Amino acid sequence: MSSPPEQSLPNASAKSTNVTNFLQSSSSAFLSVIVSSHVVKGTVLLLVISYFLTFSSSALDHLSVVPGYVLPPNFWIWTLITHNFLQVHMVMVLIDICVVILSGKLLEPLWGPLQIGIFFLIVCCCSAVCTALTYMVFYYVTGNTNYLFETRIHGLGAYIGGFSVVVKQLMPDEVLLRLPFGKVRNRHIPLLCLVTAIVLSLCGVLNGPYSIHFGFGVLASWIYLRFYQKHSNGNRGDMAEDFTFSSFFPSPLDIFVAIISNTIFSLLIRVGVCKKPQRKYDVSSPTTITVTLPGTDPADAERRRQLAIKALNERLSKTGDEASWPGLEDDEQEGAEPELVVAGANEPLTTSEAVAGGDSTPTTKDNDSTGSSP
């Protein structure tokens, strides 16, 4: 008779544990909002208020981007701003709130509220216009007026796509998951999120324009960060090699994407839309030549320098373990080791002692040796 209560105890404890974990996660999320800046708090508040506005079909029509109304001759240009805060599903509202909090934690210390606002406006407005133009193309191809007047573009899909590009730019080599077939890094986030959005849109989980809106957000964000974002040193953009457009794609495809993107970029340079990146050479140092790329912020340059030093140290340690001195084995077999006479030393050094000391070139004690950075 005592067995049923004993079996119900684990279930009750499991339920209480789940409730406790949910309350802890909810409280941590609430505390994250409390300690966030006023910009993040205001954005979260707008997302919550706008969710309740979506229960009114009239408010949804006048606050969402409708391709037939936002473009000429109607010019509902206010919807380019208001559509970002509208979500008809609570799950999507929670996702948007989480992304806003994460982006505030990551970007505000680096950019400041003003740069975040500029990034938000450029990415979201450009993505909304491009998505509306895409549906106008669908209308001209099919003749279906639903693409013009029944399509509602709303949500932070473009900003989420843009934020994924920022994560790739700042922390490209951070490992997110370790899978049997490879590692998932931050550089893979934009493409993985885009593919996920397309699949969910095809399955009917997300509304039709969301994946297109997300894709244009990724593209607009990369163009802005690559060529136009102004840095504290006065330069614009980020011309790093690991931030090219082809770096968004896996290795089998990046070569073909690079050919296409480089061709388009060359055409844009010829017509004057883009400028050719200028490299600055500093030859004032007698031992090193410094090459400066435009758009490199000091903090970002320091991060890249640390990564380069780490990779170089790993390569040097690997080659140092595999390196061998020619003719050393022959000398040991003959039983005689050649001597290296070091100026200023009382006793000569053998070859093995010189190798163990890590220096194979004659040096003097009084002279200082300065090496050049690779």
N, C-alpha and C positions, 0 to 999 in steps of 0.2 A: 504493500500500500504506500510505502514511502518512496518508491521509484519514480512516479510521475513528478513529484515536486523536485527531485534531484535532477531530472532531465530538463525541467523548465528553468532551473537556475542559470545554466550557461546561456540560454537564449536571452534571459532578462539582463544578465551582465553584459552580453554582446550589444544589446540594444542601448543600455546605459552608456557603454563605451562609445558607440556611434554618435549618440546625442552629445556626449562630452566633447568628442572631436569636432563635431559640427559647430558647437558653441564656441570652442577655442578658435577655429578657423574664422568664424564670423566676427568674433571679438578682435582678432588680429587684423582682419580687413577693415573693421570699423576704426581701429586705432591708427591704421595706415592713412585713412582719410583724415583723421583728426590732426595728425602731425604733418600733413601735406601743406603745400602753399595755398594761397588764396586762389590761384589760377586753377589748381587741381580741384579744390573744393567747389569752386563755381561751376566747373565743367561737370562734375558729378551731380551737382544739384540740377543743372539744366537737363542732364540725361534722365533723371528721375521724374522731373516735372513733365518733360516732353513725352515720356512713356504714357502718362495718364491722358495727355492731349490726343494720343493716337486713337482713343476710344471714340473720338468724334471724326466722322468721315470728312466733314468739311475742313477741319483743322489739318487732317492728313493730306487733303488735296492742296491746300494753300501753303503748307510748310514743306512738302516734298518737292523734289525736282521732277517736273513733268516735261518731257522733251518738247511737246507742242506749245508750252507756255513759257518756258524759261528762255527760249531763243526768240529772235524777231518773228513776228511784230509785237509780241506780248511783253517780253522782258520782265519776267518775274525774277528779278535778280536777287531778291532777298532770300529766295529758296537755296541759293548757293551756300548760304551760311546755315540756315535753319534745318536743312535736311540732314546735317551731320548728327543732330541730337535726337532724331526720331528713330524709335525701334518699336515694333509691334509685338515682340516676344520678350518676356522677362529674361530668358536665358541670354539673349543677345545683349540686353541691357547690362547684365552682370559681366559679360565678357568685355563690353566697351568700358565699363568702370574699371575693371582690372587692368586693361591696357593703358587707360589714362593715368592710373596711379603708378604703374611701372615706368611709363615714359616720363612722368614727372620726377620720379626718384632718380632715373638715369640721366636725363637731359638737362634738368634745371641747374645742377652744379656745373655742367660743362658749357651750356649755351646761355642760360638765363631765361626769364619769362618772355622777353621781347623776341628773341630768336625762335623760341618755341612757337609763339603766336604767328610769326612770319611763316615758319615752316608749315604750320597747321593751315593757314589761309591759302598758301600757294598750292599745297598738295590737294586739299579738299576741293577748292574751287576749280582748279584745272582738271581734276578727275571727273567732277560733276559735268563740266562742259563737254569733255571728251566722250563721256558715257552718253550724254544726250545726243551728241552728233552721231554716235554709233547707232542709236535707235532711229535717228532720222534716215540714215543709210538703209537700215532694215525696212523702213517705210517706203523709200523710193524703189527698193528692189522688189518688195512683195506687194506694195499697195495697200497694206493692212493699216488702218488708222489706229488700231489699238496700240501700236508701237509709239504713237505720238501722244495720245490722250488717256490711255489706260495704264501706262507704265509709271510706277512710283519709285524714284531713286532716293533712298534714305539710308541712314546708318553711318557708322564710323569705319566702314570697310576700307575706304581710301586711306584714312589715317593709320589703320592697323597695318595695311600694306606698306605705307611709308615708314612706320616705326620698325618693321622687320628689316627694312633696308638700313636704317640707322644702326640696328644691332649688328648687322653684318659688317658695317663700316668700322664700328668701334671695337668689336670683339670677334673677329672673323674665325679665329682658330679655337675658340672655346668649345669643348665637347659637351653636347647635350645628352646623347644616348650612345651606348656601345652595343651594336647589334652584331649578329654573327657574320653578316656580309659587309660590315664596315662601321665607321663612326659617323654619327650625325652631328655636324658642327653648326655654329651660328651662321656660317656662310650659306648653308642649305635652307635656312628658314624661309626666305621669300619664295623660292620655287616650291617648296613643300606646302606652304600655306596657300599659294595660288592653285596648285593642283587639287588640294583638299577643297577649296572653295568651288572650283569647277565641278568636282564630283558631287558635292552636296547640292549644288544648283541643279545639276542634271537629275538628281534623285528627288528633287522637290523639297528638300529640307530648307534651303535658302531660296529667297526670291530671285527671279531671273537676273536682274541687273547687278546683284551683289558681286558676283565673280568678275564681271566686267569692270565694275567700280573699283574693286580690289586691285585688279591688274593695272589699271591706269594710275592708281595710287603708288604702286611699286615703281612704275615708269617715271611718273612725275617727281617722286622723291629722289630717284637716282639722278635724274637730269639736274635737279636743283643742287643736290649735294656734290655732284661731280663737277659742275661748271660754274655755278652762280653763288653758292653760299659764301658770305663774307666772313673772314676770320679776323682775329684780333691783331694779326700782323699785317693786315691790309690786303692780303691775297684773297683770291676767290677760288672756290672749288677744291676738289681733292683728286689729284691726278696720280694717285698711287696705283701701282701695277696690280695689286690684289683687289682693286675696286673697279675694274673694267666691267663692261656690260657682259662680256663672255664669262666672267667669273661667277655669274649667277647660275650657270649651267654645269652639269657634270662633264667629266673629262672627255667622253666620246663625242659630245656635242659642242664643246666650247671652241674647238678649232673652226668649225663651220660658222658658228655665231660670230666669232672674231673677224672672219673674212667679211661677212655682211656688215657688221657694225663699223668696222674700219672704213669700208667703202662709203657708207652713208656719212660718216664723220668727215671724210675727205671732201665729199661733195658739199657738206655744210660749211666747211672752211672756205671753199672756193667761192661760194655765194655770199660769204660774209656773215652767216648766222652764228657760227662758232669761231673762236680764235685758236690758233695753233699754240699749244703749250710751250712756253719758253723756259729753258733750263738755265740757271745762273751758276757760273763756275767761280769758285773762290780759290785763286792760286796764290794768295798772300802767304799761306803757310809753307815753309820750306820742305816739309815732309809729307803733307797730305793735300789732296785737292778735294774740296767740298762741292758737291753738286746739289743745288737746292731746286726743288720742284715747286711750282706755284700752288698755293692752296694748302700748304702743310702747316698745321697749327703746332706750336711748340710742344703741347702735351701729346698730341698725336705723333709728332716726330719722335719724342722720347719713347713712346710705347713701341713704335716700330724699331727704334734702335735697340731696345732691350730684346725684342724678338730676334733681331739679326745677330746680336751678340750670343744669345742662347743657341741659335742654330749653328753659328760658327764654332762655338766651344764644343758642341757635340760632334761636329765634323772633324775638328782637330784632334779630339780625344780618340775618335775612331781611327783616323789615319795614323795617329801616334802609336796606337797599339799594334797596327799592322806593319809599320815601317821597320826596315832592317838595313844594316850598314853593309854595303858590298865589300866582299873580300874579308869580312871579319871571321867567318868560319874557317877560311883557308889559313888565316894567321894563327888561329887557335890550334888547328891541326898541326901546324909546323912547330908549335911550342914557343914562338917568339911573338911578342906584341910590339908594334912600333910605338915609339915614344913621341909625345908632343911636349915641346919645351915652351913654357909660358913665361913671358918676360916678367921679371920681378919675383918669380917663385924660386924657392931654394931647391926643391926636388922636382924632377920631371914627372909628368903624368902619363900613364899608359892610355891606350885608346879606350879600353873598357872603363877606366876611371873617368875619362872625359865624357863618355856617353852617359854614365850614371849621373854626372853632374849636370847634364842637360845643356852643355855648351860645347860645340865642336869647333869653334873658331878661336884663335889666339886673341886674348884680351889682356889689358894691363889693369892693375888695381887702381891706378890713379885716374884713368880715363873713365868717363861716364858714357854708357851706351844707350842710345835712344832709338826705339823701334818705331816703325811707321805702322799706323792702323791699316788693316786690310780693307 
